[in-house]
Amino acid sequence: MPIAVAITVLVVASVAFHLFSPWWRTPIASNWGSIDSALDVTLWICAAAFILLNLFMAWALVRYRHRPGHRAHYEPENASLEKRLTVWTAIGIAGMLAPGLAAWGKYVSVPKEAALVEAVGQQWNWSFRYPGPDGVLGAASVKYITPDNQLGLDPLDPFGRDDLLVESGDLHLPVGKPVKVVLRSKDVLHDFYVPEFRAKMDLVPGIVTYFWLTPTRTGTFDILCAELCGTGHHEMRGKVVIEPPKDFAKWQSEQTSFSQILAEAPPAAMSILLLKANACTVPASWSNR
């Protein structure tokens, strides 16, 4: 009996904690409401299974407890019960997977009109790159990284000369415009995550990953690394500023291009960079075109 009471109290307390908890999802700021819907479906299915199974177990402990004159019936197999459990389990799993698969299908289908921006992670900060007037990000590789070329852009690639670099600032995006976020890591595994966007993706060393979103409200939000990446993991934060398109265009016009950085680099640094460029072959997976 005490165990049955404890199980019942656990169920009631868990439901009450969920209903009255002050900790819940942050207000959404992107088009990914379908991700919230998929999480809600999973939550309700798991909650129903949790409540029903635990209450059934508590009832069984009371109903079939040891009492004088009562003897348990031993039944090693029950094919009918096993079939029903299999069917209901399959329905529950399908119910959880279907909304997630539908959301994932949209998540990896980038609109053709989506703008492009690159986020580069390293221990333990974020840098960003925007295409210039040509709308194309130039090729990049860790082989080209120098103190004067921290994002590793290929100095011989003409498509990268007009790229805009934000190495110690915030990520700016226009509200209401779809954007494809290309992700690169300079060292270890990271994860780009903005809770209000609901969207996230790993940054895997050596390859380019991506996701897309459409910001739906203005504001400033935290960028977190959602993958344990070393002792400074907790400090790997940034800011994303969602602003009206006019403000975004004004901010973008004030950023520094890669050609300006090359022009301001010392001659010795440029010589080293060009020597690296002539000696290296850019892996295709690191090209964003």
Salt bridges, closest charged atoms under 4 A:
ASP36 OD1 - ARG25 NE 3.50
ASP36 OD1 - ARG198 NE 2.66
ASP40 OD1 - ARG25 NH2 2.90
GLU118 OE1 - ARG129 NE 2.81
GLU118 OE2 - ARG184 NE 2.90
ASP157 OD2 - ARG289 NH1 2.68
ASP163 OD2 - ARG129 NH1 2.64
ASP187 OD1 - HIS190 NE2 2.78
ASP222 OD2 - ARG237 NH1 3.91
ASP222 OD1 - LYS239 NZ 2.57
GLU235 OE2 - HIS234 NE2 3.60
GLU243 OE2 - HIS172 ND1 2.79
GLU254 OE2 - LYS250 NZ 2.96
